[in-house]
């Protein structure tokens, strides 16, 4: 058998990192011998573990070590990172390292460099003495690309040392749990984050327009609780349709029933905005008088609308090149501390793939599968609130305003 010594350091017990490590080894039919295990004596003290991992052969051992590396395992010997040049634009050398969304460091010329813009399923390159996490389409010929796991250190998320709504990374919230209590806790997290100068992004689907959530989201934007809006053509179109015609998808939002000819309202809306020269011009001309997009423009809140093949129009501000939209979303998400995802599976998963694991993430959806799929695709830090967004957002706004009155 082949063997390699590895070590772990951090809150290994209450964050279940050590348990996960043993499960990985056994699930992959490897073996281990624990050489040292020191448990932190105080709440903030880290624990330390050192073990030997055994595999049937070099390939089997490498398979086990790759999985352990993702949860923070490191080789005790300090090794320099291995690099290989990209042979062509968008072409990677054999054995290139694939990133997780956890904070990552590489050992380069005797120093540990933090990898900038970390997110999952990307590669690491060294440029001008700095380490960057980039997508394959950003690789250029001659880039120094990290290969293998040598000299790469991953820091997995750990359980918070004090009680918060994010009590444990990946904690799922079922529809059976007390939703109002959870909304109160989320409101408190949002309020405290903004008091500290933190930034919040909202990812929203058109269901926000079709329910009473629209006014609540617009109010959150107006009151300074949203720093970035990420969505698609549909949310903007139906939000503006409500402002112009009082309907969403042709339905009277007050009476909850279709109006004659209402099925054409979203097309009329798109035409009016295009004729005006865009959303900002339509607001300036008095065509759009309220709503989500109105508050974004009036309060200088950036928004990115990513297009899809289902879009009508689309509106002038919609980015129809999905790769360009992804790039702009990634740039806009820098410095964001919390992301709230509202009733949109595809946009939630897409944004989740761009987030570091330390960004607090809340996913609100009627369908529990949305939260499950988000986590299964790597956004393990997300917590889920399984409820109607039309009930969630107004109550969230109410709880935040109550906290304001107690200041």
N, C-alpha and C positions, 0 to 999 in steps of 0.2 A: 504494500500500500504506500501511497504518497502522502506526505504530511506537510502542513504549514502552520506556523504559529500566528495567531491573530489576537488583537486586544480590542476592548470596548471601554469607553468612558462616558459617564453622564448619569442621568437618572434612570438606571437600567431596570429597576424593579417596578416602580409605579408607572413608568411609561411602557412597560412590558417589552422593552428592547431585547433583554437577555432571553426571555421566553421565546420571542420570535426567532432569535438566532438558533436556539436549540431545535425548534420546530423545523426550521429551514434545513438544517443538517440532517435530521432524521427523515424528513419528507423526501430528500434527495438521496436517501440510502447511504449517507456518509456516517462517520463516527467522530467522536470528540473526546478529549480528555481535558478537564478543567485544571489548570495549573495554579491559578490564583483568583480569589474573588474577595474584594474589599467593599463592604457596604458602607455608604455614607452615614455618619452618625447623627447628623443634624439635617433639618429639612432641606437646606440649600447645598449640602455637601454632595458632590458627585460620587458614584460608585465606580469601581474599576474591576474588569475581568480580563483574564488572559487564559487562552486555551490553545490546544493543538487540534487542528481539524484534519481528518483523514479521508482520503478518497481512494477509489480502486486503482486509478492511474492518473497521469497528469491532466488529461482532459476532464475526468470526473471531478478531480479536486478543483480545477479551474472553474467548473460550472458552479460548484458550491460557493467558492470564494466570491464569484461575481454577485450572487444573490446576497451574501453576507455584507458585501461592500455597500449595497444599497441602503442598509440600515445602520451604517456607521462603523463597520469593522475596518480595522486598519492593521497594516503590517508593522510590528514594533520597530524594525530597522527603518531608518529614514532613507527613502529612495528618491531619486530625481524622477520627475515625470518623463515619460517617453514620448517623443514627437516624431512625426513623419510628414513629409510635404504632400500637399494635395496635388495630384498629377495634372488636373485640369479644373476649370471652373465647374462647381457643383459636383465634383467627383472626389471621393474620399479614399484615403489609403486603407489597406486591409487592417482589420482589427481596431478600427477607430472606436473611441470611448463614447458611449451614449449616456447622456445626462439624466439624472432624476430632477425633481423640482425642489430638492432640499439644498440648503446652502452648501457650497462645494469649494474646496481649496486645492490648488496644485502646487507641488514643490518644484520651483524653477530657480536655478542658479543659487541654491541654498536658502531660498526664502519661500514662505507659504503665500501664494497669491490668491486672493478671493476671486472667484469666477463672477464676472459682471453679468447682470441680466439673466440669472439662472431661471430655467424653465425645463420642462420634461421633453425627452425625445429629441434632443439637439446635440450638437458637438461642441467641443472646446478648442479654441485656437489661441495661440500666443501671438499677439501683435504689439510691437513697440514695448516689450517687457511687461505687458498686462494680459490677463486671461479673460477671454470673452466667451459667452455661450451664444452660439448663432445657429440659425437654421441651415439646412443643406444648401438651399438656393443662394445663401450669402457667402458660401465658400468660394474663394478665388484661387487660381493656380499659384502654387508656391506657399500657400498658408501653412503654418506649422500647426498640425492637428494632433491632439492628444490621442495616443493609442494605448490600449490596455488599462489596467487599474493602478500600476505602479505610480507612486507619488501623487495619488489622488485621494483626497479625504472628504467624506460626506458627513454632514452633521444632521441627523434625522430630527424631526420635531419631538419635543418632550411634553409631558403633561404639565400644564401651568402650575406654579407653586402656590397659587391661591385660587379659590373657587371663582369661576367665571362661567358664562354661558358656553364657552368653548372648553368645557371641563376636560374633555379628552379628544385628541385628534381622531377624526373619523367617527365620532359618536353620532349615531343615527337617532333622529327624533321621529317617533311614529305618530300617527294621527290620534292614537289613544291617549297620549300624554296631554297634560293641561296646556293648551295652546296659549291662552291669555297670559299665563304665568311666564311662558317662554318669550312671548312678545314683550312683556315688561322687562325681562332680562336683556333682550336684544336692544330695546330702547335705551336702557342704562349703558350698555356697551357703546352704542352710537354717541350718546350724549357725552360720555366721558372721553371718548376718542376725539370728538370735535373740540372739547375744552383743551385738550393737549395739542391741538393743531394738526391732528391726523386728517387723512384724506379718504373719502369714500366714493367708490364707483358703483353705479347701478346698471345691471344688465336686464333689460325689460323686453317682454314680448307683447304682441298686440292684445292679449287678453286683459292687460292693464287698462286698455281703452274700453273694452266691452263691458267692464264692471265699474263699480264706484271707486276703483283704485286710482283712476286718472287724476282726479282733483287732489287726492292725498299726495301722489308723487309730485305733481306740480307745486304743491305747497312745500314739500320737503326741499325741492330745488330752490324755490323762492326764499326760504328761510335759511339757506346755506348749509344744508345737510348732505348735499350731493355735489361732488367735485368733478364727476365725469359720467356721461351717459353713453352706453354702448347698446346698440339695437340694430334694427333693420328697417327697410322701407315701410313695412306694414304698420309698425307702431306709430311712425311719424304721420303717415297718410291718414290713418283713422283718428289720431289725435286732432289733426287739422280738420278732418271731416266733421268732427263733433263741434269744433269752434265755428265752422261756417254753416253747417246744415242741422246740427243738433242730433245727428245720427252717427252710428258706428256700424259699418257693414250694412247700411241701409236700415238699421233698427233704431227707432226712437229710444234714446237712452233713458228718458224719463218715464215713458209709458211701457217700455219693454216689448214693443211690437213693430213690425215692419211698416214703412210708410210707402205710399204709391211712388214708384220710380226710384225708391231709395237704393236699389241695387246699382244704380249708376252714379251715386253720389261720390264714391271714392275716385272714380275716373274724372268727374267734374273737378274734384279737389286737386288732383294731380295736374290737370290742365291749367287751373287757376294759378297754382304755385309756379309752374314752369313759365307761364305768361308773365308773371310778376318778376321773374328773374331769380327765384329761389325763396327759401323760407324767410330769411332775414328781410328781404325786400317786401314779401307779402305781409310781414308784421308791420314794417314801416308804412306800408300803404293802407293799413287798417283792415286787411282781408282776414288775417288771423288775429283774434282778440284775446285769447286765453289758452290755457293748456300747457302740456309738458314742453313742447318745442318753443312755445312763446316764452316760458320762464327761462329756458336754457339761453335763448338769444338775449333776453332782457337782462339777465344776470351774468352774462359772459361765461356760462358754463360750457366747456367743450363737449361736443357729441360726435360720435362716429357711427354712421349708418352703413352697414355692410350689406351688399346686395345678394340676391339669390335668383335662380332661374324662374322662380314663381312670381317675381315682382311685376306689377303693372307700372308703367311709366319708365323708369322710376323717377322719384323726385331728384332735382338737380344735385343735391348734396349726397346722394347715395353713391358709394364707391362700388362700382360693378366688377372691378378686378379683385377677386377674393384674396390673392396673395398680397396685393397692395393694402387691402383692408386689414389683413392680419398684421402686417408690418406696422401700420399706423396704430392699431389697437395695442400692440406690444409696447410701442413708444409711449403711448398715453397712459399705460398702466404703471409706468415707473413711478415709484414713490407712493403708490396707493396702499393704504393699510387695511382696508376692508372692502369686500365686494358683496353686494346683495343681488342675488339672481332671482328674477320674478317671472315665473310662468313662461319659460322658454327653454326647451331642452337643447336644441342645436346651438344656440348662442351661448348657453351656460357651459356646455361641454367645450366649445371652442375657446371661450375666455379662460375656463379652468386650465386648459392646456398651456396657457401663457403665464400662469401665476406661479410664483415661488410658494413653497409649502407654508411659509410663515405668514402669508396674507390671510387674515380671517375671512372666511367665506361662508355665506348663508344662502341656501337654495330654498326658495318657496315655490311649491307646486302642488296642484291637486293630485298628481300622479306620483306615487312613491317610486315608480320606476325611474323617474327623472333623476332623483337624488342618487339612486343605486347606480345608474349608468354613469353619472358624473364621477362618483367615487371609483367605480370599476375602471374608469379611464385615467386614473391616477390622481384625481383631486381629493386625496384622502383627508385633507384638513376640513372639508366641507361638513357643515351640519345641515340637516334638513328639517323644514317645517312643512308638514303635509296638510295644507289647508287651501281655501279659496283666497287668491290674492286680493279679491274684492273685499274680503273681511280683514285680511292681514294688514294691508297698508293703512286704511283709515284708523285702525286701532293702534298701529305703531305710531302714527303721527300724533294721535291723542296722548299716548303715553309719554312721548318726547316732550310735548308741550306741558304736560303735568310736571315733568322734571324741571323744566325751565322756571316754572313758578316757584319751585322750592329753592332756587339758587340764592 
